[in-house]
């Protein structure tokens, strides 16, 4: 078990899952605190890095494209305070951070986790039901329906349509854009039967965001919806390949090659004696 505890949060790795618990430091954003604990399976990771600094360092997890609905819908547009995959590390914990990185990297190497994009979500997204109030509306989602309730700040032409309910099956896309500078942001649910080019201010399927503290919570609603929609990289039904009837003919050769690779990693000093022994026994059991 590798673990690092900081004011910014706690990360723990048991060989299969990285558990992320947000801290109570003032630098921890509202989105991270509301999202709570995240369990990131090893197969969802593309890498990990530690970035040392003069006053503090940073641990960063890099997830495979398409593995996390939150990252899918926000497209890398979360600020540092809202990013759950970043951890501020105090200078006296640099050694612990580097050890944590080594443990995760070794596990990725041993399990041969691919770095290519995922064709299904490997994280479940925010828990349901989820509700957020920001901008000109309160949005809630229960897994089947999205409900938009306008507040007094909503444009009259939008508010006059009343509370809007959207069935999940009618949503063809979800768009999230945080406010940047003088440009307002938005959360928009694209409804196939009612596509519009109206700005978010007037779109009855969109929430306009002005850059206030609670804006990032709309990203949680967006992620919860996206997690229950078809994955954009999922193969079409005609592209689906049926599973093989039995183990491939060259399975034995593959396992022998894996044993040679483990031996090379052990001789190079990348794997300890214990790590090599454990990995070797796992391969031998499959033979």
C-alpha positions in Angstrom: 0.0 0.0 0.0 1.3 3.4 -1.0 -0.2 6.5 0.6 0.4 10.2 0.7 -1.5 12.5 3.1 -1.6 16.2 2.5 -3.8 19.2 3.4 -4.9 19.1 -0.2 -6.1 15.5 0.0 -5.1 11.9 0.5 -4.1 9.5 -2.3 -3.8 5.8 -1.6 -2.8 3.0 -4.0 -3.3 -0.7 -3.3 -2.0 -2.1 -6.6 -5.4 -2.1 -8.3 -7.0 1.2 -7.4 -5.9 4.8 -6.7 -8.3 6.2 -4.0 -8.5 10.0 -4.0 -10.0 11.8 -1.0 -10.2 15.6 -1.1 -8.7 17.5 1.8 -10.0 20.4 3.8 -7.5 23.0 2.6 -8.9 26.3 1.3 -7.3 25.5 -2.1 -9.6 22.5 -2.6 -12.4 23.7 -4.9 -16.1 23.2 -4.3 -16.3 20.6 -7.2 -13.7 18.4 -5.5 -15.3 18.6 -2.1 -18.8 17.8 -3.5 -17.6 15.0 -5.7 -16.0 13.3 -2.6 -13.9 10.2 -2.8 -13.0 8.8 -6.2 -11.8 5.3 -6.9 -9.7 5.2 -10.1 -9.0 1.7 -11.4 -5.5 1.0 -12.6 -6.8 0.2 -16.1 -8.2 3.8 -16.4 -4.7 5.4 -16.0 -2.4 6.5 -18.8 0.3 7.7 -16.5 1.3 9.6 -13.3 3.9 12.4 -12.8 5.4 14.4 -9.9 6.3 18.0 -10.6 8.6 19.4 -7.9 8.5 23.1 -7.1 10.3 25.6 -4.8 7.4 26.0 -2.4 5.4 22.9 -3.2 5.2 20.1 -5.8 2.3 18.5 -7.6 1.2 15.0 -8.2 -0.8 14.5 -11.3 -2.7 11.5 -12.6 -3.2 11.3 -16.3 -6.3 9.2 -17.3 -6.8 7.5 -20.6 -8.9 9.5 -23.0 -12.6 8.6 -22.6 -12.1 6.8 -19.3 -13.8 9.4 -17.1 -17.1 11.1 -17.9 -16.1 14.2 -15.9 -12.9 14.7 -18.0 -14.8 13.8 -21.2 -17.4 16.5 -20.8 -15.1 19.2 -19.4 -12.3 18.6 -22.0 -9.4 19.7 -19.8 -11.1 23.0 -18.9 -11.2 22.5 -15.1 -9.1 24.9 -13.1 -6.5 23.5 -10.6 -8.8 24.0 -7.6 -11.5 21.8 -9.3 -9.2 19.2 -10.8 -9.6 16.0 -8.7 -6.5 14.4 -10.3 -4.0 17.0 -9.0 -2.5 17.0 -5.5 -0.3 19.7 -3.9 2.7 18.2 -2.2 4.6 19.9 0.6 8.4 20.0 0.2 9.1 17.6 3.0 6.9 14.9 1.4 8.8 14.9 -2.0 10.2 11.4 -1.2 6.8 10.0 -0.5 5.4 11.5 -3.7 8.2 10.0 -5.8 7.7 6.6 -4.1 4.0 6.8 -4.9 4.8 7.5 -8.6 7.1 4.6 -8.8 4.5 2.2 -7.3 1.8 3.3 -9.8 4.2 3.2 -12.7 5.5 -0.3 -11.8 1.9 -1.5 -11.6 1.0 0.0 -15.0 4.1 -1.8 -16.4 3.3 -5.1 -14.8 -0.3 -5.1 -15.9 0.6 -3.7 -19.4 -2.2 -1.2 -19.1 -2.8 0.4 -22.6 -2.4 4.1 -22.9 -4.8 4.4 -25.9 -8.2 5.8 -25.4 -10.9 3.8 -23.8 -14.1 2.8 -25.6 -16.2 2.8 -22.5 -16.3 4.7 -19.2 -14.1 3.1 -16.6 -15.3 5.5 -13.8 -19.0 5.7 -12.9 -19.2 9.5 -12.7 -21.0 11.5 -9.9 -23.5 9.7 -7.7 -27.2 10.1 -8.3 -29.4 12.1 -7.8 -27.3 15.2 -8.5 -28.4 18.8 -8.3 -26.6 22.1 -8.9 -27.6 25.7 -8.7 -25.6 28.3 -10.6 -26.0 30.9 -13.3 -29.7 31.3 -14.3 -31.0 27.9 -13.2 -31.0 24.9 -10.9 -30.4 21.6 -12.7 -31.1 18.2 -11.3 -30.7 14.7 -12.8 -32.1 11.4 -11.4 -30.7 9.0 -14.0 -33.7 9.2 -16.3 -34.7 12.9 -16.5 -33.0 16.3 -16.5 -34.9 19.1 -14.8 -34.1 22.8 -15.3 -35.8 25.3 -13.0 -35.1 29.0 -13.9 -34.4 31.6 -11.3 -35.0 35.3 -11.3 -31.8 36.0 -13.3 -33.0 34.0 -16.3 -33.9 35.9 -19.5 -37.6 36.5 -19.7 -38.0 34.6 -23.0 -36.4 31.5 -21.4 -38.1 31.8 -18.0 -41.5 32.2 -19.6 -41.3 28.6 -20.9 -41.4 27.3 -17.3 -39.6 24.4 -15.7 -38.1 22.2 -18.4 -37.9 18.4 -18.2 -35.7 16.5 -20.7 -35.7 12.8 -21.1 -32.2 11.3 -21.1 -33.0 9.4 -24.3 -33.7 12.7 -26.1 -30.3 14.1 -25.4 -27.8 13.7 -28.2 -24.9 15.7 -26.6 -23.9 17.6 -23.5 -21.7 20.7 -23.8 -19.9 22.4 -20.9 -17.9 25.6 -21.1 -16.7 27.5 -18.0 -16.7 31.2 -18.0 -13.4 32.7 -19.0 -12.5 36.3 -18.6 -15.4 38.4 -19.9 -16.9 35.5 -21.8 -19.8 33.7 -20.1 -19.9 30.0 -19.8 -22.7 27.5 -20.2 -24.1 24.0 -19.7 -26.1 22.9 -22.7 -28.2 19.8 -23.3 -28.5 19.3 -27.1 -31.9 17.8 -27.8 -32.1 16.0 -31.2 -35.7 17.0 -31.7 -35.1 20.7 -30.9 -31.7 21.7 -32.1 -31.2 25.4 -31.8 -28.5 28.0 -32.6 -29.7 30.3 -29.9 -27.1 31.6 -27.4 -27.3 29.9 -23.9 -28.9 33.1 -22.6 -32.0 32.3 -24.7 -31.8 28.5 -25.1 -34.4 26.7 -22.9 -32.1 23.7 -22.8 -29.0 25.6 -21.6 -27.8 27.2 -18.4 -25.8 30.4 -18.7 -22.8 30.7 -16.3 -21.1 33.9 -15.2 -18.0 32.7 -13.5 -19.2 32.5 -9.9 -18.1 30.0 -7.2 -20.8 27.4 -7.8 -20.3 27.2 -11.6 -18.1 24.1 -11.5 -20.9 22.1 -9.9 -22.7 22.2 -13.2 -19.8 20.1 -14.5 -20.9 17.3 -12.1 -24.4 17.3 -13.5 -23.0 17.2 -17.0 -20.7 14.3 -16.1 -23.6 12.4 -14.5 -25.6 12.7 -17.7 -22.7 11.8 -20.0 -21.9 8.7 -17.9 -25.3 7.3 -18.8 -25.2 8.1 -22.5 -23.5 5.9 -25.2 -19.7 6.3 -25.1 -18.5 8.3 -28.1 -15.8 5.7 -28.9 -18.0 2.6 -28.5 -17.9 0.4 -31.5 -21.0 0.3 -33.7 -23.1 -2.9 -33.4 -21.8 -4.1 -36.8 -18.2 -3.5 -35.7 -18.6 -5.6 -32.5 -16.3 -8.7 -32.6 -17.6 -11.9 -30.9 -15.4 -13.2 -28.1 -13.1 -16.1 -29.1 -14.4 -19.6 -28.4 -11.3 -20.5 -26.4 -7.8 -19.2 -25.5 -5.7 -18.1 -28.5 -3.3 -20.7 -30.0 -0.3 -18.5 -29.3 -1.3 -17.9 -25.6 1.6 -20.1 -24.4 4.1 -18.1 -26.5 2.7 -14.8 -25.1 3.1 -16.0 -21.5 6.7 -17.1 -22.2 7.5 -13.7 -23.8 6.0 -12.1 -20.7 8.3 -14.1 -18.4 11.3 -13.0 -20.4 10.2 -9.3 -20.1 9.8 -9.7 -16.4 13.3 -11.1 -16.2 14.7 -8.2 -18.1 12.9 -5.7 -15.8 14.3 -7.5 -12.8 17.8 -7.5 -14.1 17.5 -3.8 -14.9 16.6 -3.1 -11.3 13.1 -1.8 -12.2 11.4 -4.7 -10.3 12.5 -5.7 -6.8 13.0 -9.4 -5.9 9.5 -9.5 -4.3 7.8 -7.8 -7.2 9.5 -10.1 -9.7 8.5 -13.2 -7.7 4.9 -12.1 -7.4 4.6 -11.2 -11.1 6.3 -14.4 -12.2 4.0 -16.6 -10.1 1.0 -14.9 -11.6 2.2 -15.7 -15.1 3.0 -19.3 -14.2 -0.5 -19.9 -12.9 -1.9 -18.9 -16.2 0.3 -21.4 -18.0 
